[in-house]
Amino acid sequence: MRLDELGFDEAWIGEHHSAGAEIIAAPEVFIAAAAERTRRIRLGTGVVSLPYHHPFVVADRMVFLDHLTRGRVMLGVGPGALPSDAAMLGIEPDRQRTMMEEALEAIVLLLTSDGPVTYQREWFTLRDARLQLRPYQQPCFELAVAALVSPAGPRAAGRFGTGLLSIGATHAGGFDVLANHWRIAEERAAAHGTAVDRRRWRLVAPVHLAQTDEEARREVAFGLPAWVDYFGRVAALPLAPDTDDSAEMVDALNASGFAVIGTPDAAAAQIQRLMDQSGGFGTYLLMAHEWADREATLRSCELFASEVMPRFQGSAERAIQSQEWAAANRDRFSMKTMGAVAKAVQDHYAAPDRLP
């Protein structure tokens, strides 16, 4: 709700089923609840893990949610992030990306076809299938595919002409392949007669801001060690040294470029770095975390909205230009104003009884 009030454009909610930290099992249910509490912000599944679901059910639920929210939803999809989720469902990791693309093809057919869809794959079947409703958004709500380091995400995005969610944009491997990922998406789009748009490319990174570096570092001591432990020990993605010292963790995360823990200036510098590396993208997404307590986290979001967003949205540029122009011409404008006042006084005394 607070992000909606601050003018954030989007929020994306993911799907996880194990490991005890990321506990939203059904992003569609979360979005339905969030939509009742907000007015403007767009809400996306970030992401639905397609190998875990029959694609007809995914498409049907998202169309229904599109109507419930009056067109504020987006469908983000991926192969599934946590190995423990796939293991519980008996899905081999080397099948997940193929399954994702097969499911996405079926979903696109269901969302765009006028007639019934028949589609057969090893792990699901569509037989004369059609959705009861068209999407609320016309012709359809936005689709996006997740990418980390593998080219599977940009390949699928290019094939189907969807957006791209670069979830590991600031991780060393993900950062290095940003430009290549977009090239792959463009090449696949050209090969399949679709189109990709940089404005629908979203880069994800964790940020915590405060008025000073010292304050930001102090605030993240609340939850950063547990977060680093989860990613290193459970999610098999070590991001910082194996230490209990949160100051060392902050140093490592900032030095690697993975995170920004500091001031709005540091966040702006990271966004510019990503723009330079990628060649340009549409949306910067703040990875949700619990590094700081609720109050400090909300203050961080407020700082991002007031001091970082305007630098890249262009919302302050014209106002600053107008202020500088007015200041540069102040003397000339003042002289004319003083002259107009003097003339009004002179005119009054020259004809004191004349009515206007």
C-alpha positions in Angstrom: 0.0 0.0 0.0 2.8 2.4 0.8 4.6 1.7 -2.5 1.3 2.6 -4.3 1.2 5.9 -2.4 4.8 6.7 -3.2 4.3 6.3 -6.9 6.0 3.0 -7.5 4.8 1.6 -10.9 5.0 -2.2 -10.3 5.3 -4.9 -7.7 6.1 -8.5 -8.6 5.4 -11.5 -6.4 7.1 -14.9 -6.8 6.3 -18.5 -6.1 8.2 -20.8 -3.8 7.3 -24.0 -2.0 10.3 -24.9 0.3 13.3 -23.6 2.2 11.3 -21.7 4.8 12.2 -18.1 3.8 10.2 -17.2 0.7 6.8 -18.5 1.7 4.3 -17.2 -0.9 3.1 -20.4 -2.5 0.4 -18.7 -4.8 1.3 -15.3 -6.1 -2.1 -14.9 -7.7 -3.7 -15.1 -4.3 -1.3 -12.6 -2.9 -2.0 -10.2 -5.9 -5.8 -10.5 -5.4 -5.3 -9.4 -1.7 -2.9 -6.6 -2.7 -5.2 -5.3 -5.4 -7.9 -4.7 -2.8 -5.6 -2.5 -0.8 -4.1 -0.5 -3.7 -5.5 1.8 -6.4 -2.9 2.3 -9.2 0.2 0.0 -8.9 0.5 -2.8 -11.4 1.0 -6.3 -10.0 2.9 -9.2 -11.6 3.6 -12.8 -10.9 7.4 -12.7 -10.4 7.3 -15.6 -11.3 4.9 -18.5 -11.8 7.1 -21.6 -12.1 5.5 -23.1 -15.2 6.8 -26.7 -14.8 4.8 -26.9 -11.6 1.4 -26.3 -13.2 -0.9 -27.3 -16.1 -0.7 -24.3 -18.5 -4.4 -24.1 -19.0 -4.9 -23.5 -15.3 -2.2 -20.8 -15.3 -3.9 -19.0 -18.2 -7.4 -19.3 -16.8 -6.5 -18.0 -13.4 -4.5 -15.0 -14.8 -7.4 -14.0 -17.1 -9.8 -14.2 -14.1 -7.3 -12.1 -12.0 -7.0 -9.6 -14.8 -10.8 -9.0 -14.6 -10.8 -8.8 -10.8 -8.1 -6.2 -10.8 -9.5 -4.3 -13.8 -6.4 -4.7 -15.8 -3.6 -4.3 -13.3 -1.9 -7.7 -13.6 1.1 -9.0 -15.5 2.1 -12.6 -16.0 5.8 -13.3 -15.3 6.9 -16.9 -15.8 10.0 -19.0 -15.2 11.3 -22.5 -14.9 11.4 -22.6 -11.1 14.3 -21.3 -9.0 14.6 -23.5 -5.9 16.0 -27.0 -6.6 14.1 -28.2 -3.6 10.8 -27.3 -5.1 11.4 -29.2 -8.2 12.8 -32.2 -6.2 9.6 -32.5 -4.2 7.5 -32.5 -7.4 9.8 -35.1 -9.1 11.0 -32.8 -11.8 14.5 -33.1 -13.1 16.4 -29.8 -13.3 17.5 -30.5 -16.9 13.8 -30.6 -18.0 12.6 -27.4 -16.4 13.6 -24.9 -19.1 12.1 -27.0 -21.9 9.0 -27.5 -19.8 8.7 -23.7 -19.3 8.9 -23.0 -23.0 6.4 -25.7 -23.8 4.0 -24.4 -21.2 4.5 -20.8 -22.3 3.7 -21.7 -25.9 0.4 -23.3 -24.8 -0.5 -20.2 -22.7 0.1 -17.9 -25.6 -2.1 -20.0 -27.8 -4.9 -20.0 -25.3 -4.6 -16.3 -24.8 -4.5 -15.4 -28.5 -6.4 -18.0 -30.4 -10.0 -17.5 -31.5 -10.7 -21.2 -31.8 -10.1 -24.2 -29.5 -6.5 -25.3 -28.9 -5.2 -28.8 -29.1 -1.7 -29.2 -27.9 0.1 -32.4 -26.8 3.4 -32.7 -24.8 4.8 -35.4 -22.7 3.7 -33.9 -19.4 0.4 -32.2 -20.3 -2.4 -32.2 -22.9 -4.8 -29.6 -24.2 -7.8 -31.0 -26.1 -10.2 -28.6 -27.7 -9.3 -26.2 -24.9 -10.6 -22.6 -24.8 -10.8 -20.1 -22.0 -14.2 -18.9 -20.9 -13.1 -15.2 -20.8 -10.9 -13.0 -22.9 -8.3 -11.0 -20.9 -9.6 -7.7 -19.5 -6.6 -5.9 -21.0 -6.8 -5.9 -24.8 -5.4 -7.7 -26.5 -3.8 -9.3 -23.5 -2.0 -8.5 -20.2 1.8 -8.2 -20.4 3.9 -11.4 -20.4 7.5 -11.6 -19.1 10.0 -14.4 -18.8 12.6 -14.6 -16.1 16.4 -14.8 -16.8 19.4 -15.3 -14.5 22.5 -16.4 -16.4 21.2 -19.1 -18.8 20.0 -18.0 -22.3 16.7 -19.8 -21.8 14.9 -16.7 -20.6 15.9 -14.4 -23.5 15.3 -17.1 -26.0 11.7 -17.6 -24.8 11.2 -13.9 -24.6 12.3 -13.4 -28.2 10.3 -16.3 -29.5 7.0 -15.2 -28.0 7.7 -11.4 -28.0 7.4 -11.0 -24.3 9.1 -8.8 -21.7 12.3 -10.0 -19.9 12.8 -10.1 -16.1 16.6 -10.1 -15.4 16.4 -11.3 -11.8 20.2 -11.6 -11.4 21.1 -8.3 -13.1 23.7 -7.3 -10.6 25.1 -10.8 -9.8 28.5 -11.2 -11.4 27.3 -13.7 -13.9 24.0 -12.0 -14.7 25.6 -8.6 -15.1 28.2 -9.9 -17.5 25.6 -11.4 -19.9 23.0 -8.5 -19.9 23.9 -7.1 -23.3 24.2 -10.7 -24.7 20.8 -11.6 -23.3 19.2 -8.7 -25.1 21.0 -9.6 -28.3 19.7 -13.2 -28.0 16.1 -11.9 -27.5 16.3 -9.7 -30.5 17.8 -12.5 -32.7 15.1 -14.9 -31.7 12.4 -12.3 -32.2 13.6 -11.7 -35.7 13.7 -15.4 -36.4 10.1 -15.9 -35.2 8.5 -12.8 -36.6 7.9 -11.2 -33.1 9.2 -8.1 -31.5 10.9 -7.3 -28.2 11.0 -3.8 -26.6 13.6 -2.5 -24.2 10.8 -0.7 -22.3 9.6 -4.1 -21.2 13.0 -5.2 -19.9 13.2 -5.2 -16.1 16.4 -5.5 -14.1 16.2 -6.6 -10.5 18.6 -5.7 -7.6 18.6 -5.3 -3.8 18.8 -1.9 -2.3 18.6 -0.3 1.2 18.9 3.4 1.5 19.4 5.9 4.3 20.5 9.5 4.6 24.1 8.4 5.3 26.2 5.3 4.6 26.6 4.8 8.3 22.9 4.8 9.0 22.2 2.4 6.2 24.9 0.0 7.4 23.6 0.1 11.0 20.0 -0.6 9.8 20.7 -3.7 7.8 22.4 -5.4 10.7 18.8 -6.3 11.7 18.4 -9.0 9.0 21.3 -9.1 6.5 23.2 -12.0 8.2 20.1 -14.2 8.1 19.5 -13.3 4.4 23.1 -14.0 3.4 22.9 -17.3 5.3 19.8 -18.3 3.4 21.2 -17.6 0.0 24.5 -19.2 0.7 23.5 -22.2 2.7 20.0 -23.0 1.5 19.7 -21.5 -2.0 23.3 -22.4 -3.0 24.0 -18.8 -4.1 26.9 -17.5 -1.9 26.8 -13.7 -2.1 29.0 -12.6 0.8 31.8 -14.0 3.0 31.0 -16.7 5.5 31.1 -14.4 8.6 28.8 -13.1 11.3 30.0 -9.6 10.9 27.3 -7.6 9.0 29.8 -4.8 8.2 32.0 -7.3 6.3 28.9 -8.5 4.4 28.0 -4.9 3.5 31.5 -4.2 2.2 31.4 -7.4 0.1 27.9 -6.8 -1.4 28.7 -3.2 -2.2 32.1 -3.9 -3.6 30.8 -6.6 -5.9 28.1 -4.3 -7.3 25.4 -6.9 -6.3 23.7 -4.5 -3.8 23.5 -0.9 -2.8 23.5 -0.3 0.9 24.1 3.4 1.3 22.7 6.7 0.0 20.4 7.6 -2.9 23.5 8.8 -4.8 24.9 5.2 -4.7 21.5 3.8 -6.0 21.5 6.3 -8.9 25.1 5.3 -9.7 24.1 1.6 -9.8 21.2 2.3 -12.2 23.4 4.3 -14.5 26.0 1.4 -14.4 23.2 -1.0 -15.4 22.1 1.3 -18.2 25.6 1.5 -19.6 26.1 -2.3 -19.3 22.8 -3.3 -20.8 22.4 -0.6 -23.5 19.1 0.5 -21.9 16.2 -1.0 -20.1 12.7 0.0 -19.0 12.2 -0.7 -15.3 14.4 -1.1 -12.3 12.9 -3.4 -9.7 13.9 -3.4 -6.0 14.4 -7.0 -4.8 12.3 -7.4 -1.6 14.2 -8.4 1.5 14.1 -7.9 5.3 17.5 -6.5 5.9 16.1 -3.7 8.0 13.0 -3.5 10.2 9.7 -2.3 8.8 10.1 1.4 9.6 13.7 1.6 8.1 12.6 -0.4 5.1 9.7 2.1 4.4 12.1 5.0 4.9 14.4 3.4 2.3 11.5 3.2 -0.2 10.6 6.8 0.5 14.1 7.9 -0.2 14.2 5.9 -3.4 10.9 7.5 -4.5 11.9 11.1 -3.7 15.6 11.2 -4.5 16.3 8.4 -7.1 13.2 8.0 -9.2 13.0 11.6 -10.4 16.6 11.5 -11.8 15.6 8.8 -14.3 11.9 9.5 -14.9 12.7 13.0 -16.1 10.0 14.4 -13.8 12.4 16.9 -12.2 14.4 17.9 -15.3 11.9 20.5 -16.8 11.2 22.0 -13.4 15.0 22.5 -12.8 15.4 24.0 -16.2 12.5 26.4 -15.6 13.9 27.4 -12.3 17.4 28.1 -13.8 15.8 30.1 -16.7 13.7 32.2 -14.3 16.8 32.9 -12.1 19.0 33.8 -15.1 16.4 36.3 -16.3 15.3 37.6 -12.9 16.7 41.1 -13.3 15.0 41.6 -16.7 11.7 40.3 -15.4 12.0 42.4 -12.2 12.7 45.6 -14.2 9.6 45.0 -16.4 7.4 44.3 -13.3 8.7 47.4 -11.5 8.0 49.4 -14.6 4.4 48.1 -14.8 3.8 49.0 -11.1 5.2 52.5 -11.7 3.0 53.0 -14.7 -0.1 51.9 -12.8 0.6 54.4 -10.1 1.3 57.1 -12.6 -2.0 56.3 -14.5 -3.9 56.4 -11.3 -2.8 59.9 -10.3 -3.0 61.2 -13.8 -6.8 60.5 -13.8 -7.8 59.9 -10.2 -11.6 60.1 -10.9 -11.7 57.9 -14.0 -13.4 54.6 -13.4 -12.0 51.5 -15.0 
